[in-house]
Amino acid sequence: MTTTSRPARTGHRRPGQGQTGQRPAGNFPAGRKVRRNRTGAGSRAPWMLLAPFLILFILTFVLPIFVAVLSSFTKVTRSGLFGETGVKSEFAGFSNYAQALADGSFVASIGRMLLFGIVQVPVMIALCTVLALMLESASVKWPGFFRAAYFLPYGVPGVIATILWSFLYVPGLSPLFDIAGLVGLTPNFLGANSVLWSIANIVTWSYTGYNMLIIVAQLKAIPVELYEAAKVDGASTLRVALSLQLPLIKPALVLTTVFSIIGTLQLFAEAQVLKTVAPAIDSQYTPNLSAYTTAFAYNDYNVASAQAVLIALAAFTLSFAFLKFTNRKSS
């Protein structure tokens, strides 16, 4: 009996193939599942890292703004002498805003801060720009020391800084009055016509160093090749500052100006502290101080919320107008 052997199949099997030449059905779907799981974990990782910040941001920034806006459209009515018979909340429309704008002291405080910003902000921006250019000059000695010295006032809290300066503003305590008396001057730093500029002096002293560091950071980003080209062309230090450095630090100047505009309308601590030694400062001297007084002295939180929203809108409007002006001028 003759047996015939089946000829052996030549060629190599691909990895993962059986003897029939077919791929197992379960290998590739499992690979896709593992890949899908890895992709899902990778997409969740950034959100897990951002979660602590987002929670704090919502609780400390977004939620208070939402509550303030909601409160500004609400009217709370208390029945009884002490509200013991009930408290009723109802939608008030724009009546709280109308009441806030009808308050002459609040409107006057906004106008006072606009005058403050028109004078103080350009002076501070010019001063911090000059300091930054001087510190980044090639001939300056000990730039790190002077940079830290100019920034040091920013590290002093606003309340402490105002208390320190109030000793220099009060007659009988300040040596400035003794020095002024030698030349026949009798300054009144806390008078009705001068106290606003005394506050401006405190703000300028506190924040010039902070704005200077922002401009210094922008100056350090200027390529060295540009300075070398200006040196080859024979440009003087003043020419380099006017034609090279100032145009290139425009973003930093815009940023510091916007911060200063917003900070002007938020002025609170300086007026609150000086109010104890300056009779010219009343409880509604600045917009923020007016909203604080309305809330905690008059217990009208709804009108105070409307005032806070109006302050925010004024800061946004002024900042947006300044940005539009600078962008139009540059284009």
Backbone hydrogen bonds, N-H to C=O, Kabsch-Sander energy under -0.5 kcal/mol:
donor,donor_aa,acceptor,acceptor_aa,energy
3,T,1,M,-0.5
5,S,3,T,-0.6
17,Q,14,R,-2.1
18,G,22,Q,-1.9
21,G,18,G,-1.5
27,N,24,P,-0.6
30,A,26,G,-1.0
31,G,27,N,-1.6
32,R,28,F,-2.4
33,K,29,P,-1.9
34,V,30,A,-2.2
35,R,31,G,-2.3
36,R,32,R,-2.5
37,N,33,K,-2.3
38,R,34,V,-2.2
39,T,35,R,-2.2
40,G,36,R,-2.3
41,A,37,N,-2.2
42,G,38,R,-2.2
43,S,39,T,-1.8
44,R,40,G,-1.4
45,A,41,A,-1.4
47,W,43,S,-0.5
48,M,44,R,-2.1
49,L,45,A,-2.0
50,L,46,P,-2.1
51,A,47,W,-1.2
54,L,50,L,-2.9
55,I,51,A,-2.6
56,L,52,P,-2.1
57,F,53,F,-2.9
58,I,54,L,-2.4
59,L,55,I,-2.4
60,T,56,L,-2.6
61,F,57,F,-1.6
62,V,57,F,-1.8
63,L,58,I,-3.2
65,I,61,F,-1.6
66,F,62,V,-2.4
67,V,63,L,-2.7
68,A,64,P,-2.5
69,V,65,I,-2.5
70,L,66,F,-2.4
71,S,67,V,-2.7
72,S,68,A,-1.9
73,F,69,V,-0.7
73,F,70,L,-0.9
74,T,71,S,-1.5
75,K,90,E,-2.9
77,T,75,K,-0.5
77,T,88,K,-3.5
79,S,86,G,-2.8
85,T,79,S,-1.6
86,G,79,S,-0.6
86,G,83,G,-0.9
88,K,77,T,-3.3
90,E,75,K,-2.1
92,A,73,F,-2.6
93,G,73,F,-0.7
95,S,92,A,-1.7
98,A,94,F,-2.3
99,Q,95,S,-2.3
100,A,96,N,-2.1
101,L,97,Y,-2.5
102,A,98,A,-1.4
103,D,99,Q,-0.6
103,D,100,A,-0.9
104,G,102,A,-0.8
107,V,103,D,-2.0
108,A,104,G,-2.4
109,S,105,S,-1.8
110,I,106,F,-1.6
111,G,107,V,-2.1
112,R,108,A,-2.3
113,M,109,S,-2.1
114,L,110,I,-1.9
115,L,111,G,-2.0
116,F,112,R,-2.2
117,G,113,M,-2.6
118,I,114,L,-2.3
119,V,115,L,-1.4
120,Q,116,F,-3.1
121,V,117,G,-1.2
123,V,119,V,-1.3
124,M,120,Q,-2.7
125,I,121,V,-2.6
126,A,122,P,-2.5
127,L,123,V,-2.2
128,C,124,M,-2.7
129,T,125,I,-1.9
130,V,126,A,-2.2
131,L,127,L,-2.3
132,A,128,C,-2.1
133,L,129,T,-2.4
134,M,130,V,-2.3
135,L,131,L,-2.4
136,E,132,A,-1.7
137,S,134,M,-1.1
140,V,137,S,-1.1
146,F,142,W,-1.9
147,R,143,P,-2.4
148,A,144,G,-2.0
149,A,145,F,-2.3
150,Y,146,F,-2.5
151,F,147,R,-1.6
152,L,148,A,-1.5
154,Y,151,F,-1.3
155,G,151,F,-0.7
155,G,152,L,-1.4
156,V,153,P,-1.2
161,A,157,P,-2.7
162,T,158,G,-2.1
163,I,159,V,-2.1
164,L,160,I,-2.5
165,W,161,A,-2.3
166,S,162,T,-2.0
167,F,163,I,-1.2
168,L,164,L,-0.6
168,L,165,W,-0.7
169,Y,165,W,-0.8
169,Y,166,S,-0.5
170,V,166,S,-1.3
173,L,170,V,-1.4
174,S,170,V,-1.6
177,F,174,S,-0.7
178,D,174,S,-0.6
179,I,175,P,-2.1
180,A,176,L,-2.6
181,G,177,F,-2.0
182,L,178,D,-0.9
182,L,179,I,-0.6
183,V,179,I,-0.6
183,V,180,A,-0.9
184,G,181,G,-1.0
185,L,180,A,-2.9
191,G,188,N,-1.2
194,S,191,G,-0.7
195,V,191,G,-2.4
198,S,194,S,-1.6
199,I,195,V,-2.0
200,A,196,L,-1.8
201,N,197,W,-1.8
202,I,198,S,-1.5
203,V,199,I,-2.4
204,T,200,A,-2.5
205,W,201,N,-2.3
206,S,202,I,-2.0
207,Y,203,V,-2.3
208,T,204,T,-1.5
211,N,207,Y,-2.1
212,M,208,T,-2.2
213,L,209,G,-1.7
214,I,210,Y,-1.3
215,I,211,N,-1.8
216,V,212,M,-2.6
217,A,213,L,-2.3
218,Q,214,I,-1.5
219,L,215,I,-2.3
220,K,216,V,-2.2
221,A,217,A,-0.6
221,A,218,Q,-0.7
222,I,219,L,-1.4
226,L,223,P,-0.9
227,Y,223,P,-0.8
228,E,224,V,-2.2
229,A,225,E,-2.4
230,A,226,L,-2.2
231,K,227,Y,-2.3
232,V,228,E,-2.2
233,D,229,A,-1.9
234,G,231,K,-1.0
235,A,230,A,-2.6
240,V,236,S,-2.4
241,A,237,T,-2.0
242,L,238,L,-2.4
243,S,239,R,-2.8
244,L,240,V,-1.8
245,Q,240,V,-2.5
246,L,241,A,-2.4
248,L,244,L,-1.2
249,I,245,Q,-1.5
250,K,247,P,-0.8
253,L,249,I,-2.0
254,V,250,K,-2.7
255,L,251,P,-2.3
256,T,252,A,-2.5
257,T,253,L,-2.0
258,V,254,V,-2.3
259,F,255,L,-2.4
260,S,256,T,-2.0
261,I,257,T,-2.3
262,I,258,V,-2.3
263,G,259,F,-2.4
264,T,260,S,-1.9
265,L,261,I,-1.4
266,Q,262,I,-0.9
267,L,264,T,-1.2
272,Q,268,F,-2.5
273,V,269,A,-2.3
274,L,270,E,-2.3
275,K,271,A,-1.3
276,T,273,V,-1.4
277,V,274,L,-1.4
278,A,274,L,-1.9
280,A,190,L,-0.6
281,I,278,A,-1.6
282,D,280,A,-0.7
285,Y,282,D,-1.2
290,S,286,T,-2.3
291,A,287,P,-2.3
292,Y,288,N,-2.3
293,T,289,L,-2.2
294,T,290,S,-2.4
295,A,291,A,-1.9
296,F,292,Y,-2.7
297,A,293,T,-2.2
298,Y,293,T,-1.6
300,D,294,T,-2.4
301,Y,299,N,-0.8
304,A,300,D,-1.9
305,S,301,Y,-2.1
306,A,302,N,-1.8
307,Q,303,V,-2.4
308,A,304,A,-2.3
309,V,305,S,-2.4
310,L,306,A,-2.2
311,I,307,Q,-2.3
312,A,308,A,-2.2
313,L,309,V,-2.5
314,A,310,L,-2.4
315,A,311,I,-2.4
316,F,312,A,-2.4
317,T,313,L,-2.7
318,L,314,A,-2.5
319,S,315,A,-2.3
320,F,316,F,-2.7
321,A,317,T,-2.5
322,F,318,L,-2.2
323,L,319,S,-2.3
324,K,320,F,-2.5
325,F,321,A,-2.2
326,T,322,F,-2.5
327,N,323,L,-2.4
328,R,324,K,-2.4
329,K,325,F,-2.1
330,S,326,T,-2.1
331,S,327,N,-1.8
